[in-house]
Amino acid sequence: MTRRLVFSLGLLSCLLLFSAQVFAIEYGDADAGGQKYQQKGCTSCHGEGGRSSAPTFPILAGQYADYLATALQDYKEGDRKNPIMTGMAGDLSEADIYDIAAYLSHERSALSVLHEK
């Protein structure tokens, strides 16, 4: 009984560690994403750190990484329609998408910044 419990706990620990590594790899490098966000011109519409002040452009800071990555992939593949975003996402690699999504998901939204003051 004790052996079975120890084995099960060990196996569960290994699975948790493995799944955490997969998650970290899947959603990219936030530091690289910040650089790519600047280089690709995303700030011109979505603002510094994804905190757009224009009501026509969504605030991306603090959004879930999987939502952002899916949206960018959908724009790239044409499944989501917006002529500006289709053009912007068209030249992004998979790594670019995951890095930018990681960066934006780690940024604080404008509302959270206001609440801190």
N, C-alpha and C positions, 0 to 999 in steps of 0.2 A: 504494500500500500504506500509506504513512504517513498520507495524508489519510483513508483509510478507518478507520484505527486511532484517529486524533484525533477523527473524527466519532463513532465508536462510544463512545469514552470520554466525550465531551461529552454524548451522549444518555443514557448510563448515569448520569452525574452528575445530570442533570436529573430522571430518573426517581426516583433515590434521594431527592433533595430534596423532590420532590412527595409521595412516599410517606411521608416523615417528617412533612410538614405534615398529611396526611390523618390519620395516627395521632394527632397532637397534638389535632386538632379532635375526632376521634371519642371520645376518652376524657376530655374535659372539663378543667375547671379545679380543681385540687386545693385551692386556697385557698377558692374558693367552695364546694366540696364539704365542707370542714371546717365552715363556717358552717351549711350545710344539714343536715349530720349532727347538729349540736347542736340546731338549730331544730326538726327533725322528730322529736326525741325518741329517736333511735337509741341514745343513750348509756344510756338506762334499762335496756336489755337487753344491748347489746353492749359497753358500757363506753367510757371515754374513749379516743379514737383507735382504737376497734375491738378493744381488749384486754379482753375479757370475763373476769371471774374466776369466773363461774358456769359449771359444767359443762353446764348445759342450753342455753346460748347460745354459738354458735360464735364463735371468735376470727376477726375479719375483717381485722385489721391485717396487711399484707404479702401479702395474696392478689393474684392477677393481676387487673388491671382488667377484662379481657374476661370472666373468670369471674364477677366481682361484678356487672357490668352485665347479663350474661345471666341470672343468678339473679334480680336485681331485676325485670327485664322479664318473666321467667317467673312470678314471684309476681303481678305486676300483671295479667298476661293470664290467670291462673288455670291455667297449665300446670304450675306447681309448687304443691303444696298445703301450706299452713300458715295457719290462720285469722288468726293475729297478723300474719304477714308480708304476707298478702294485703291486709289492711286498711292496713298501713303503706305498702306500695308502691303501693296503689291511686291515691293522689293525687299521685304523683311524675310530673313531666314527663320527657321524654327527656333534657333538659339536666340535670335534677336527678340522674337515674340515672347519667349519665356523670361528673358532677362528684363525686358521692359515691364512685363507683368509683375515680376518680382519687385522691381524698383517701385512701381506705383502702389503696390499693395502695402509696402512698408512706409510709404509717405503718410503723414497725418493730413487729414482734410482740413479745410479752412475753418469748419465749425469746431473741430476739436482744438484748434489753435485758439479760437475765440473763447472757448470754455475755460482754457487754462489761465486767461488773464483776469 
